[in-house]
Amino acid sequence: MSRLKVLLVIPVYNHGSTLGDVVRRAIPTGFPVLVVDDGSSDGGLDRVAELNCYTLKFSENRGKGAAILAAANFAAERRYDAILTIDADGQHDPREAVTLTAEAERGEWPAIIIGARRMVQETVPGSSRFGRTFSNFWVRLEAGKELSDTQSGFRLYPVRELIQLPLERKRYDFEIEVLVKTIWAGLDVRSVDVSVHYPPPGERISHFDKIIDNWRLTRIHSRLVFRRLLPLPNRQLVVKSTEKEKKPTGGPWRILKNLCRENGSPLWLAVAVWIGIFLGALPLIACHTIVIIYVSHRFHLNKVAAVAASQFCMPPLVPALCIETGYYFRTGHFLFDLSHEKWLFEVHHRIWDWLLGSLLVGPLLGLIGAAIIYFAARSFSRGGRDVG
């Protein structure tokens, strides 16, 4: 049995047809079970009335995040160390809860442990695979942490730290916000593989709204990216030993080699190149390099790759292309007048044209550069493995 005092939590919203079976399979794990009914209208709690579990019920639907936070406060009052959340739709096997608690005890604690779903079934929706990959990308950009399944609802949360986090979202976007802000607060987040069951489409119950909930996810990612760019400190919930901090060692050549290798996977090298070219195309006169290094640092990207890529945007070619594009946006025709009046006396207009044009030219050139670097890096890495 786990040395941590763990409360197994099942948030539920109109999953009455599967809730009873999930609770029955959860009780033999030995963990106390709490069902949080998020304003269901299908009488789901009636299915577990005779079972040995705690229950909480909201009078109205507040969102999955609100249900998890209510469970955390319930657990804090009863001095639990952690809550372990399992979805009520039957996707997860409650017996694998011990896999998450074992990982928590094996590594750094407090931490969030994610049950990363092994999506090997033929019935796994393509949208779920894409959504997981898309979400993983943005969490990596926002928090600098590679995670294999940022959308899994099978998680172990440390109670005390969870209720201290400055969380704002209460629905599906909660599960993204809590991961990023946990990492920002200095806590570890890591994954262990678990199984997952996806019933055939006709039997699947999902309350995910493809329009509203995708908009919520887009909004939370936008806010987290913007916040990440701000040079403001985040409140730290754990104090890490300075001995664990990595410091550059060796001479200048060793430091340069380390900089070249950091975040050097093909995907993230490509992202660094895109950032470098996009920012390099903007009219950030006399401060391109400073901005690129800052943004690369905040997003945990390869600084050398980003700065090197930005050099392709040096005058005159790319700035002239941006100005011509911006001028066309404003006037409907290209600027062929090369007189002093147009390029010196109207320099404020040309800078405006440059900015407008760079918002199209920069991303497009960035995609081309990123694609070249991505496939080249993949080719080199495969070649290195073949040689080895």
C-alpha positions in Angstrom: 0.0 0.0 0.0 1.1 3.5 -0.7 2.9 5.5 2.0 1.1 8.5 0.8 -2.4 9.0 2.1 -4.4 9.1 -1.2 -8.0 9.9 -1.9 -9.3 8.5 -5.2 -11.6 11.1 -6.9 -14.1 10.5 -9.7 -15.5 13.7 -11.1 -18.8 13.0 -12.9 -21.2 14.8 -15.1 -24.0 12.8 -16.7 -22.1 9.6 -16.8 -24.6 7.6 -14.7 -24.5 4.6 -17.1 -20.8 4.0 -16.4 -20.3 5.6 -12.9 -21.4 2.5 -10.9 -19.0 0.2 -12.7 -16.1 2.6 -12.2 -16.7 3.0 -8.5 -17.1 -0.8 -8.0 -13.7 -1.3 -9.7 -12.1 1.6 -7.7 -13.1 0.4 -4.2 -11.0 -2.8 -4.2 -7.8 -0.7 -4.8 -7.9 0.1 -1.1 -8.0 3.9 -1.6 -11.0 5.8 -0.2 -13.2 6.9 -3.1 -14.9 10.3 -3.5 -17.4 10.9 -6.3 -18.0 14.6 -7.1 -21.2 15.1 -9.1 -20.8 18.3 -11.2 -24.5 19.1 -11.4 -25.6 16.0 -13.3 -29.2 15.6 -14.3 -29.2 11.8 -14.9 -29.3 10.7 -11.3 -25.8 9.3 -11.4 -25.3 9.4 -7.6 -28.3 7.0 -7.2 -26.2 4.3 -8.9 -23.6 4.5 -6.1 -25.8 5.1 -3.1 -25.2 1.7 -1.7 -21.5 1.6 -2.4 -18.8 2.5 0.2 -17.7 5.9 -1.1 -17.9 9.6 -0.2 -20.0 11.9 -2.4 -20.3 15.6 -3.1 -22.9 17.1 -5.4 -23.0 20.6 -7.0 -26.4 22.1 -7.6 -25.3 23.2 -11.0 -22.6 22.4 -13.5 -19.4 24.2 -12.6 -16.8 22.4 -14.7 -14.4 19.5 -14.2 -11.7 21.9 -12.7 -14.1 23.1 -10.1 -15.0 19.5 -9.2 -11.3 18.6 -8.8 -10.6 21.7 -6.6 -13.6 20.8 -4.4 -12.2 17.3 -4.0 -8.8 18.8 -3.1 -10.3 20.9 -0.4 -12.3 17.9 0.9 -9.0 15.9 1.0 -7.1 18.8 2.7 -9.7 18.9 5.5 -9.1 15.2 6.1 -5.3 15.4 5.9 -4.8 13.5 2.6 -1.5 13.9 0.9 -2.8 13.5 -2.6 -5.9 13.0 -4.7 -5.9 10.6 -7.7 -8.5 11.6 -10.3 -10.1 9.0 -12.6 -12.6 9.9 -15.4 -16.1 8.5 -14.9 -16.6 7.3 -18.5 -14.7 4.0 -17.9 -11.6 4.9 -20.0 -9.2 4.2 -17.1 -8.6 1.0 -15.1 -8.7 2.0 -11.4 -6.3 -0.9 -10.6 -3.6 1.1 -12.3 -3.8 3.8 -9.6 -1.0 2.0 -7.8 1.2 2.7 -10.8 0.8 6.4 -10.3 1.3 6.3 -6.5 4.4 4.1 -6.9 5.9 6.6 -9.3 5.2 9.4 -6.8 7.0 7.6 -4.1 9.9 6.6 -6.4 10.8 10.1 -7.6 10.6 13.7 -6.5 7.6 14.7 -4.3 5.4 16.8 -4.3 4.7 16.4 -8.0 1.9 15.7 -10.5 1.9 12.2 -11.9 0.1 11.8 -15.2 -1.2 8.4 -16.4 -0.2 8.7 -20.1 -2.6 6.7 -22.2 -1.3 4.0 -24.5 -3.5 4.8 -27.5 -3.1 1.5 -29.3 -6.8 0.6 -29.9 -8.4 0.9 -33.3 -11.3 2.7 -31.7 -9.2 5.6 -30.5 -10.6 8.7 -32.3 -8.2 10.5 -34.6 -9.2 13.8 -33.0 -8.0 12.5 -29.6 -4.6 11.6 -31.1 -4.3 15.0 -32.7 -5.6 16.9 -29.7 -3.0 15.2 -27.5 -0.1 16.0 -29.8 -1.3 19.6 -30.2 -1.7 20.0 -26.4 1.7 18.5 -25.7 3.4 20.9 -28.1 1.9 24.0 -26.4 2.6 22.8 -22.9 6.2 22.2 -23.9 6.5 25.7 -25.3 4.9 27.3 -22.2 6.6 25.3 -19.5 9.7 23.7 -21.2 8.7 20.2 -20.1 8.3 17.3 -22.5 5.1 15.4 -21.5 3.6 12.5 -23.4 -0.1 13.1 -22.5 -1.1 16.5 -21.2 -4.8 15.7 -21.8 -5.1 12.6 -19.6 -7.6 12.9 -16.7 -5.9 10.0 -14.9 -3.6 12.0 -12.5 -2.2 12.2 -9.0 -2.2 15.7 -7.5 -0.4 16.8 -4.3 -3.2 18.3 -2.2 -1.5 21.1 -0.3 0.3 22.5 -3.4 -2.8 22.1 -5.7 -4.9 24.4 -3.5 -2.1 27.0 -3.4 -1.7 27.4 -7.1 -3.2 30.6 -8.7 -5.7 28.7 -10.9 -8.4 30.5 -12.8 -9.9 28.0 -15.2 -12.6 25.6 -14.0 -13.5 23.5 -17.0 -11.5 21.4 -19.5 -8.9 24.1 -19.7 -8.2 23.6 -16.0 -6.1 20.5 -16.8 -3.8 22.4 -19.0 -3.5 25.4 -16.7 -2.7 23.3 -13.7 0.2 21.5 -15.4 1.9 24.7 -16.7 1.5 26.6 -13.4 2.7 23.6 -11.4 5.9 23.6 -13.4 6.2 27.3 -13.1 5.8 26.9 -9.3 8.9 24.7 -9.2 7.2 21.3 -8.8 7.9 18.3 -11.0 5.4 16.8 -13.4 6.1 13.4 -14.9 4.2 10.5 -16.6 3.8 6.8 -16.4 2.2 4.7 -19.1 -1.3 3.3 -18.4 -3.9 1.5 -20.5 -7.0 3.2 -21.9 -10.3 1.8 -23.1 -12.2 3.6 -25.9 -15.6 2.1 -26.6 -16.9 2.1 -30.2 -18.2 5.5 -31.3 -21.9 4.6 -30.7 -21.2 3.8 -27.1 -18.9 6.7 -26.3 -20.1 9.4 -23.9 -18.3 12.7 -24.2 -19.3 16.2 -23.1 -16.4 17.9 -24.9 -17.9 20.7 -27.1 -15.7 21.0 -30.2 -16.4 24.7 -30.6 -16.7 26.1 -27.0 -14.1 23.9 -25.4 -11.6 24.2 -28.2 -12.1 28.0 -27.9 -11.4 27.7 -24.1 -8.2 25.7 -24.8 -7.1 28.3 -27.4 -7.7 31.1 -25.0 -5.8 29.4 -22.1 -2.8 28.6 -24.3 -2.7 32.2 -25.6 -2.8 33.5 -22.0 -0.1 31.2 -20.9 2.2 32.0 -23.9 1.7 35.7 -23.2 2.4 35.3 -19.5 5.5 33.2 -20.3 6.9 36.1 -22.3 6.6 38.5 -19.4 9.7 38.9 -17.3 7.8 38.4 -14.0 8.7 35.8 -11.4 6.3 33.0 -10.4 5.6 32.1 -6.8 7.7 29.0 -5.9 5.9 26.4 -3.9 9.0 24.3 -3.3 12.6 25.4 -2.6 15.1 23.5 -4.7 18.7 23.0 -3.6 21.1 25.1 -5.4 23.3 22.1 -5.8 20.9 20.6 -8.3 20.9 23.7 -10.5 22.9 23.2 -13.8 25.6 25.7 -14.3 27.7 26.1 -17.4 31.1 24.5 -17.0 34.3 24.4 -19.0 35.7 27.0 -21.4 33.9 29.1 -24.0 34.0 26.2 -26.6 32.4 23.8 -24.2 29.7 26.4 -23.3 29.0 27.0 -27.1 28.7 23.3 -27.7 26.2 23.0 -24.9 24.2 25.9 -26.3 24.1 24.3 -29.7 22.9 21.0 -28.3 20.2 22.4 -25.9 16.6 21.6 -27.0 18.1 20.0 -30.1 15.4 17.6 -31.2 14.3 18.0 -34.9 11.0 19.5 -33.9 12.3 22.0 -31.4 15.2 23.1 -33.6 12.6 23.7 -36.3 10.5 25.8 -33.9 13.6 27.8 -32.9 14.3 28.5 -36.6 10.7 29.6 -37.2 10.9 32.0 -34.2 14.3 33.3 -35.4 13.1 34.0 -39.0 9.7 35.4 -37.9 11.3 37.8 -35.4 14.1 38.6 -37.8 11.6 39.8 -40.4 10.0 42.2 -38.0 11.2 45.9 -37.9 12.9 45.5 -34.6 15.6 47.9 -35.6 18.9 47.5 -33.7 17.4 45.0 -31.2 16.7 41.8 -33.2 19.3 39.7 -31.5 18.3 40.8 -28.0 14.6 40.0 -28.6 15.3 36.7 -30.2 17.6 35.5 -27.4 15.0 36.6 -24.8 12.1 34.9 -26.5 14.1 31.7 -27.1 15.1 31.7 -23.4 11.5 32.1 -22.2 10.2 29.4 -24.5 13.2 27.0 -23.8 14.3 27.0 -27.5 17.8 26.7 -29.0 19.2 30.2 -28.9 22.0 29.5 -31.4 19.6 28.1 -34.0 17.1 31.0 -33.5 19.8 33.7 -33.8 21.5 32.0 -36.8 18.2 31.6 -38.6 17.4 35.3 -38.1 20.5 36.2 -40.2 18.7 35.2 -43.3 16.5 38.3 -42.7 19.3 40.8 -42.9 18.8 43.7 -45.3 18.2 44.3 -48.0 16.3 41.4 -49.4 13.8 40.3 -46.7 13.1 43.9 -45.4 12.4 45.0 -49.0 10.2 42.1 -49.6 8.2 42.9 -46.4 7.9 46.5 -47.4 6.6 45.7 -50.8 4.1 43.2 -49.4 2.9 45.8 -46.8 2.7 48.5 -49.4 0.6 46.2 -51.6 -1.7 45.5 -48.6 -2.3 49.2 -48.1 -2.5 50.4 -51.7 -3.3 47.4 -53.9 -0.2 47.8 -56.0 3.6 47.4 -55.5 6.1 50.2 -54.8 8.4 50.7 -57.8 9.3 54.3 -57.0 12.9 54.2 -55.6 13.2 57.9 -55.1 14.5 59.6 -52.0 11.0 61.0 -51.4 9.5 57.6 -51.1 12.2 55.8 -49.1 13.7 58.6 -46.9 11.2 61.4 -46.5 8.4 58.8 -46.0 10.4 56.5 -43.8 7.6 56.3 -41.2 5.3 54.9 -43.9 7.9 52.4 -45.0 8.4 51.1 -41.4 4.6 50.7 -41.2 4.7 48.8 -44.6 7.6 46.7 -43.2 5.6 45.7 -40.1 2.5 44.8 -42.1 4.4 42.8 -44.6 6.5 41.0 -42.0 3.3 39.5 -40.5 2.9 37.5 -43.7 6.4 37.1 -45.0 8.0 36.2 -41.7 5.7 33.3 -40.9 5.9 31.9 -44.5 9.7 32.2 -44.7 9.8 30.7 -41.1 7.8 27.7 -42.3 10.2 27.1 -45.2 13.3 27.4 -43.0 11.7 25.2 -40.2 10.8 22.5 -42.7 14.3 22.4 -44.1 15.9 22.2 -40.7 13.4 19.6 -39.4 13.9 17.1 -42.2 17.6 17.8 -42.3 17.9 17.2 -38.5 15.8 14.0 -38.8 18.0 12.8 -41.6 21.2 13.5 -39.7 19.9 11.8 -36.5 18.8 8.7 -38.5 22.2 8.6 -40.2 24.0 8.8 -36.8 21.9 5.9 -35.5 22.7 3.8 -38.6 26.4 4.4 -38.3 26.3 3.5 -34.6 
